[in-house]
Amino acid sequence: MRCPYCGNDDTQVKDSRPTEDSGAIRRRRVCNGCGGRFTTFERVQLRELTVVKKSGRKVPFDREKLARSVYTALRKRSVEADRIERMISGIVRQLESQGDVEVTSDQIGEYVMDGLKSLDDVAFVRFASVYKNFSAADDFRNFLAALAEGQGSLRDKD
């Protein structure tokens, strides 16, 4: 594993343990070059997924990109990290278990919206504003009005 600090390929595992949900192995590593310490995670990958963008372009699925977008929506919100990781892992499992190696960015967006809806109302609306490309305050008002009309509250499921 390459050191994120100095780029040295000579790193050593100091500690390995499963994550709380046993969905990954957490490894603490130390670089033999600069002495830097960092953590890596090893997860089971059922299949290589390809994301089909709205433009038709195809890119490899990146779990870290998914996690970054979820954590961005949840920034400064009081949601436990293990709940967030369980949600992300659940989305990845859903995508992998569909049986198709190609998934659309819209499918991923809908799964994230469903997950955030049950996790945190504010993060749900934040993500929706980017995913649905809100351009004005009226977009927020219309979205919230439609939610209130259709579901009674943001936490209710369809």
C-alpha positions in Angstrom: 0.0 0.0 0.0 1.4 3.4 -1.0 1.9 6.0 1.7 -0.4 9.0 1.3 2.2 11.3 2.7 5.4 10.5 0.8 4.3 8.0 -1.8 6.6 5.2 -0.6 5.4 1.7 -1.4 7.1 0.2 1.7 4.4 0.3 4.4 3.6 -2.1 7.2 0.4 -3.2 8.8 0.5 -2.6 12.6 -3.1 -3.5 13.5 -6.0 -5.2 11.7 -9.6 -5.6 13.0 -13.1 -5.9 11.6 -15.3 -2.8 11.5 -18.3 -2.7 13.8 -20.7 -4.0 11.1 -18.0 -6.6 10.0 -18.4 -5.4 6.5 -14.7 -4.4 6.2 -11.3 -4.9 7.7 -9.7 -1.8 9.2 -5.9 -1.8 8.9 -3.6 0.7 10.7 -0.4 1.1 8.7 2.9 2.8 9.1 5.2 4.0 6.4 8.8 2.6 6.7 10.0 5.6 4.8 8.6 8.7 6.6 7.0 7.0 9.6 3.6 8.4 8.7 0.6 6.5 10.1 -2.7 6.0 8.2 -5.7 3.7 8.0 -7.0 1.6 5.1 -10.2 -0.4 4.7 -10.6 -3.7 2.9 -14.1 -4.6 1.6 -15.6 -7.4 -0.3 -16.5 -6.4 -3.9 -19.0 -8.7 -5.5 -18.5 -7.3 -9.0 -17.0 -4.4 -10.9 -19.7 -1.8 -11.4 -19.8 0.8 -14.1 -21.8 4.0 -13.7 -23.6 5.3 -16.8 -23.7 9.1 -16.5 -26.6 11.3 -17.8 -24.4 12.2 -20.7 -24.0 8.5 -21.6 -20.3 8.5 -20.5 -19.3 5.3 -18.5 -17.0 5.5 -15.5 -16.0 2.9 -12.9 -18.1 3.0 -9.7 -16.2 4.7 -6.9 -17.4 3.9 -3.4 -15.3 6.8 -2.0 -17.0 9.3 -4.3 -20.3 8.1 -3.1 -19.1 8.4 0.5 -17.8 11.9 -0.1 -21.2 13.1 -1.5 -23.0 11.5 1.5 -20.6 13.0 4.0 -20.9 16.4 2.3 -24.7 16.4 2.6 -24.3 15.4 6.3 -21.6 17.9 7.1 -22.2 19.5 10.6 -25.1 17.2 11.2 -25.2 15.0 14.3 -25.4 11.6 12.7 -23.1 8.8 13.9 -20.4 7.7 11.5 -21.4 4.0 11.9 -25.0 4.8 10.7 -23.6 6.6 7.7 -21.2 3.8 6.8 -24.0 1.3 7.2 -26.2 3.4 4.8 -23.3 3.6 2.3 -22.6 -0.1 2.5 -26.3 -0.8 2.0 -26.4 1.3 -1.1 -23.3 -0.5 -2.5 -24.9 -3.9 -1.7 -28.1 -2.9 -3.4 -26.2 -1.8 -6.5 -24.1 -5.0 -6.6 -27.0 -7.3 -6.1 -29.1 -5.9 -9.0 -27.3 -8.4 -11.3 -26.3 -5.8 -13.8 -22.7 -4.5 -14.0 -24.0 -1.1 -15.3 -25.9 1.2 -13.0 -27.1 4.7 -13.9 -26.2 7.8 -11.9 -30.0 8.3 -11.4 -30.3 4.9 -9.6 -27.4 5.8 -7.3 -29.0 9.2 -6.6 -32.3 7.7 -5.8 -30.7 5.2 -3.4 -28.8 8.0 -1.7 -32.0 10.1 -1.4 -33.9 7.2 0.2 -31.0 6.6 2.6 -30.7 10.2 3.6 -34.4 10.6 4.0 -34.4 8.1 6.9 -31.1 9.4 8.3 -31.4 13.2 8.4 -34.0 15.7 7.0 -31.5 18.5 6.4 -29.0 16.3 4.6 -31.8 14.9 2.5 -32.8 18.4 1.3 -29.1 19.3 0.8 -28.5 16.3 -1.4 -31.7 16.8 -3.3 -30.8 20.4 -4.1 -27.6 19.2 -5.9 -29.1 16.0 -7.3 -32.2 17.7 -8.6 -30.2 20.7 -9.7 -32.1 23.4 -7.8 -31.3 26.9 -9.2 -33.5 29.2 -7.1 -35.2 29.4 -3.7 -38.5 28.5 -5.3 -37.1 25.1 -6.2 -36.5 24.5 -2.5 -40.0 25.7 -1.6 -41.7 23.6 -4.3 -39.7 20.5 -3.3 -40.5 20.9 0.4 -44.2 21.6 -0.4 -44.4 18.4 -2.5 -42.8 16.4 0.3 -45.2 17.8 2.9 -48.2 17.2 0.6 -47.2 13.6 -0.4 -45.8 12.2 2.8 -46.9 14.3 5.7 -43.3 14.8 6.9 -39.8 14.3 5.5 -39.2 11.2 7.6 -42.1 9.2 6.3 -41.5 6.5 3.6 -43.4 6.4 0.4 
